[in-house]
Amino acid sequence: MKPNMGSTDKIIRIILAIVIVGLFLTHVISGTLGIILLVLAGIFVLTSFISFCPLYLPFGISTCKKEK
């Protein structure tokens, strides 16, 4: 897997994951929606750590800086 996520993309995903978990723990979101968003937050964190987003691949998107 070739990395296709830049540092800004990773930071945004981690911040969104933290916000989702915070909203879930404070019971602002709950039930089925809360569980779905927690799974999404987990995916955000996982893809941030491995620097690869499978959804970018079919569209040819890469937020990594180009190497010269």
Sequence and secondary structure as in RCSB ss.txt:
>XXXX:A:sequence
MKPNMGSTDKIIRIILAIVIVGLFLTHVISGTLGIILLVLAGIFVLTSFISFCPLYLPFGISTCKKEK
>XXXX:A:secstr
      HHHHHHHHHHHHHHHHHHHTTSS HHHHHHHHHHHHHHHHHHHHT  TTHHHHT   S    
